[in-house]
Amino acid sequence: MLGDILLIGDQHRCAAAEISRHAQGFRNALLEEDPSCRYTIAISGESGAGKSELSHALARELKRSGLRVKVLHTDNYYRVEPMLRREHRERTGFREVGPGEYDWEQLNRNIRDFREARQAVMPCIDILTDEVDQLSTDFSSIDVLVVDGLYAIGIDDLDLRIFIDLTYHETKKNQLLRGKESTDSHRWQVLEREHQGVRSLMHRADLVVDSSYSVSDAADYMPKERSAVAVEYAFA
């Protein structure tokens, strides 16, 4: 997203270094089987959890290892453009807030563009104007694609899934600092709906980042005691 503010701190850099070690190990194993393998990573978590910061810190860490990385933000793939989204959500009683707001067909097409080393045209939201621009890119020289977004780990065509275990209640300060959206009653209703969808995906993670930004294998991770969320969503 053009004009986005990233608050990258030491916690993001340290977590990125750990994730990079995991990712390169997994990628090297895949390369032994298929030398043409093009590696995909997704990072999910609730609003303000640090998805974009961690994605960019990870991209920089991988770049230091000689890999060329592109970060793809799913916030660019909303079906309803920014200027109309608030009214649309209120008109529909917030019922459609969740994965259904995204153009998964376009997103999956761009992931396939990366897999097949093609040129691609992707949406890119300008935060200053609230307009949707079109970004042209060439994936032929890119080694790793990092997909960052609320529900990104729900995508099927991924090699590594990372979940940041923070709720929107715990990230209010970061949301205020980034100032991407107004913080009013409308916003809190959206956050609660998103919370339900995001939490339902945690079981798909390979790695989990906790509230102190320590990285664990998902199989060994002990999540905080929170109310269970049983919601199923489709990402196609």
C-alpha positions in Angstrom: 0.0 0.0 0.0 1.4 3.4 -1.0 1.9 5.8 1.9 1.6 3.1 4.6 3.5 3.8 7.9 5.7 0.9 9.2 6.9 0.8 12.8 9.7 -1.7 12.5 11.4 -2.4 15.8 14.0 -4.7 17.2 11.3 -7.3 18.0 10.4 -7.5 14.4 14.0 -7.8 13.3 14.8 -10.6 15.8 11.7 -12.5 14.9 12.5 -12.1 11.2 16.0 -13.5 11.7 14.5 -16.6 13.4 11.8 -17.0 10.7 14.5 -16.6 8.0 16.5 -19.5 9.4 13.4 -21.7 9.3 12.3 -20.5 5.9 15.7 -21.1 4.3 16.0 -24.5 5.8 12.6 -25.5 4.4 13.3 -23.9 1.1 16.6 -25.6 0.7 14.9 -29.0 1.3 12.4 -28.2 -1.4 15.1 -27.1 -3.8 16.8 -30.5 -3.5 13.6 -32.0 -4.9 12.8 -29.3 -7.4 15.6 -26.8 -8.3 13.1 -24.5 -9.9 11.0 -24.2 -6.7 9.7 -20.7 -6.1 9.0 -20.3 -2.4 5.9 -18.6 -0.8 5.5 -17.4 2.8 2.3 -16.0 4.4 2.1 -13.9 7.6 -1.3 -13.5 9.3 -2.6 -11.8 12.4 -5.1 -9.3 13.6 -5.0 -5.5 13.0 -2.0 -3.9 14.5 -0.2 -7.2 15.2 2.8 -6.2 13.0 2.2 -8.2 9.9 3.5 -5.6 7.5 6.5 -4.8 9.8 7.4 -8.4 10.2 7.0 -9.1 6.4 9.4 -6.2 5.5 11.9 -7.2 8.2 11.8 -10.8 6.9 12.3 -9.6 3.3 15.3 -7.6 4.4 16.7 -10.6 6.3 16.3 -12.9 3.3 17.8 -10.3 1.1 20.9 -10.3 3.2 21.2 -14.0 2.4 21.2 -13.2 -1.3 17.5 -13.9 -2.0 15.3 -11.6 -4.0 12.0 -11.1 -2.2 8.7 -9.4 -3.1 6.1 -8.6 -0.4 2.4 -8.8 -1.5 -0.1 -7.1 0.8 -3.6 -8.5 0.7 -5.1 -5.2 1.9 -4.7 -4.2 -1.8 -7.2 -6.9 -2.8 -10.5 -5.6 -1.2 -13.4 -6.0 -3.6 -14.9 -2.6 -2.4 -12.6 0.3 -2.9 -11.5 2.3 0.3 -13.8 5.3 -0.3 -16.9 3.1 -0.4 -16.0 0.4 2.1 -17.2 2.1 5.3 -20.7 2.9 3.8 -20.9 -0.6 2.4 -20.1 -2.3 5.7 -22.7 -0.2 7.6 -25.3 -0.8 4.9 -24.8 -4.5 5.2 -24.8 -4.5 9.0 -21.1 -5.6 9.1 -22.2 -9.1 8.0 -19.8 -9.2 5.1 -16.7 -8.2 7.1 -14.2 -11.0 6.8 -12.5 -13.0 4.1 -15.4 -12.5 1.7 -14.4 -8.9 1.3 -11.3 -9.9 -0.7 -10.8 -10.7 -4.4 -9.2 -14.1 -3.8 -9.3 -15.0 -7.5 -7.1 -12.0 -8.3 -4.8 -12.7 -5.4 -4.4 -16.4 -6.3 -3.8 -15.4 -9.9 -0.9 -13.1 -8.8 0.6 -15.9 -6.7 0.4 -18.2 -9.7 2.2 -15.4 -11.7 5.0 -15.6 -9.2 5.1 -19.4 -9.3 5.4 -19.3 -13.0 7.9 -16.4 -13.1 5.6 -14.2 -15.2 5.0 -10.5 -15.4 1.9 -9.4 -13.5 -0.4 -6.5 -12.9 -1.5 -6.1 -9.3 -3.8 -3.6 -7.4 -2.1 -1.1 -5.1 -4.0 1.2 -2.8 -2.8 4.7 -2.3 -3.6 5.5 1.3 -3.3 9.3 0.7 -5.9 9.4 -2.1 -7.9 6.2 -1.3 -7.5 5.3 -5.0 -6.7 1.8 -6.3 -3.6 2.1 -8.7 -2.3 -0.7 -10.9 1.2 -1.9 -10.2 3.2 -3.8 -12.9 5.9 -6.2 -11.8 8.1 -8.9 -13.2 8.4 -12.0 -11.0 11.0 -13.7 -13.1 13.9 -12.7 -10.9 12.1 -13.1 -7.6 13.1 -16.1 -5.3 10.6 -15.7 -2.5 7.1 -14.2 -2.2 5.9 -13.0 1.2 2.1 -12.6 1.4 1.0 -10.4 4.3 -2.6 -10.1 5.5 -5.3 -10.8 8.0 -6.4 -14.1 6.4 -3.3 -14.8 4.2 -2.4 -18.2 5.8 -5.8 -19.4 4.6 -4.5 -19.5 1.0 -3.8 -23.0 -0.2 -0.8 -22.4 -2.5 1.8 -21.6 0.3 5.0 -23.2 1.5 5.2 -21.6 5.0 2.5 -20.1 7.2 3.2 -17.8 10.1 0.6 -16.6 12.6 1.1 -13.6 15.0 -0.8 -14.4 18.2 -2.0 -11.0 19.3 -5.6 -9.8 19.4 -6.9 -6.3 18.5 -7.4 -5.7 22.2 -3.7 -6.0 22.7 -2.6 -3.9 19.6 -4.7 -0.7 20.1 -1.6 1.4 20.5 -0.1 0.2 17.3 -3.3 0.9 15.4 -3.4 4.4 16.7 0.2 5.1 15.8 -0.2 3.8 12.2 -3.5 5.7 11.8 -4.7 3.7 8.8 -8.3 4.0 9.8 -10.5 6.0 12.1 -10.8 4.5 15.6 -14.5 4.8 16.4 -17.5 2.5 17.1 -17.6 1.5 13.4 -13.9 0.4 13.5 -14.4 -1.7 16.7 -17.2 -3.6 15.1 -15.0 -4.3 12.1 -12.2 -5.4 14.4 -14.4 -7.8 16.3 -15.6 -9.5 13.1 -12.1 -9.7 11.7 -10.9 -11.2 15.1 -13.3 -14.1 14.6 -12.1 -14.9 11.1 -8.4 -14.5 11.9 -8.4 -16.6 15.0 -10.1 -19.4 13.1 -7.0 -19.8 10.9 -4.4 -20.2 13.7 -4.5 -24.0 13.3 -3.1 -23.7 9.8 0.2 -22.1 11.0 3.6 -23.7 10.8 5.2 -21.1 13.0 3.7 -18.9 15.7 4.9 -15.5 16.9 3.8 -14.8 20.4 3.1 -11.4 22.2 6.8 -10.9 23.0 7.7 -11.8 19.4 9.3 -15.1 20.2 9.0 -17.6 17.4 7.8 -21.2 18.0 6.9 -24.2 16.0 3.1 -24.3 15.9 3.1 -27.9 17.1 4.9 -26.9 20.3 3.1 -23.6 20.9 0.8 -23.2 23.9 -1.7 -20.4 23.1 -3.2 -18.1 25.7 -6.5 -19.1 27.2 -9.1 -17.4 25.0 -12.6 -18.2 23.9 -12.6 -20.8 21.1 -13.7 -19.6 17.7 -15.2 -22.2 15.3 -15.7 -20.5 11.9 -14.9 -21.9 8.5 -14.1 -19.7 5.5 -13.3 -20.3 1.9 -10.4 -18.6 0.2 -11.0 -19.3 -3.5 
